[in-house]
Amino acid sequence: MNYRSDKYGNNLSCLGFGCMRFTRNMGKLDFEKAEREIMLAVENGVNYFDTAYIYPGSEALLGEIVYKNGIRDKINIATKLPHYLIKSRETLDKMFDEQLKRLRTDHVDYYLMHMLTDIGAWERMKELGIEDWIAEKKACGQIRQIGFSYHGNSEMFCTLVDAYLWDFAMIQYNYMDEHSQAGKKGLQYASSKGLAVMIMEPLRGGRLVNRLPDEVLKLFASSKRNITPAAWALKWLYDQPEVTVVLSGMNSSEMVAENIKTASESFVGELDESDKELLARVVKAINKRIKVGCTGCGYCVPCPQKVDIPGIFSAYNRRYSEGKYKALKEYMMCTTLRKDSTAASNCIGCGKCEKHCPQAIPIREKLKEAQKELEGPIYKIASKVAKKAVKF
């Protein structure tokens, strides 16, 4: 495993384990499977594990696995405060204490303000005394380093970097988002200020691996490098010195093993001009086919009308990358083969989803487009049959 240093010289594995996508069986987190994956990662040098208060069951599962296997001193735990739920200093203390109990630990190594959207959100937290609270927690050792996660444009990101003496930041960054979100400008700015930078969505929720058009797969196959699309995406990040840790939401032992191999064999400056030119062609080919830049983060749900927004956009994008049949099949599965319909046609245009979308997607507009493309005559007939089958 390769390691990179944070602001204080601590060595962090360049591959981090994102704990948002643990496998669920019948709605319940699969403890034994997650344990195998986490221990495989630890045994191969991964020492950064990222979770959050609002990831259902994630903190508690991670805490139990770490405690059971006695590995707390071998890893760094990062978790996040949902600042948007904090109304008072008392709420702040209560939530943090709950997180420590879930994680079965007496300290958090890397603590983040979760999805800090703009300077106004940070000013609100300052009014609640967050700066004094952070100072107290760092002084007593309950928080080792403080940072924030961010979705939005580079200008506001840079403003937030300058708003406090942060130790690190987390941004969405991948070869498709080089010049969107915080982007390369934000990455380099944070690094220039001495912050470690953790990367989320390196594979855009798996879309840079599982749903690539044939044109892109042929481009990768034409390269002199015999590596997977996932390895291409990760190597693009590891090629950049400002990147500290790349988080991957791994939920299979095979995925863990592959990502460990890539992280162990990648280094700054590895990609040559032909590699970069190939990736530029890949970006161009993907952009021709994707209709909605949704990463599947899920911040837009639950919808008051039960619309499965991430599922619908996934099917809509598949319509243009893999054809009508696969798109319709996926759309049926995510909207009709359920007790209650979650179709795009359920949308009443309330706009609640758009207030929470980190990608600033015009969700209502895109849902109408998806409905027009996917809810045709075949869908309507198949829906009626499916509803009867589900009811039966």
Order of alpha helices (4+ residues) and beta strands (2+ residues): beta-beta-beta-beta-beta-alpha-beta-alpha-beta-alpha-beta-alpha-alpha-beta-alpha-beta-alpha-beta-alpha-alpha-beta-alpha-alpha-alpha-alpha-alpha-alpha-alpha
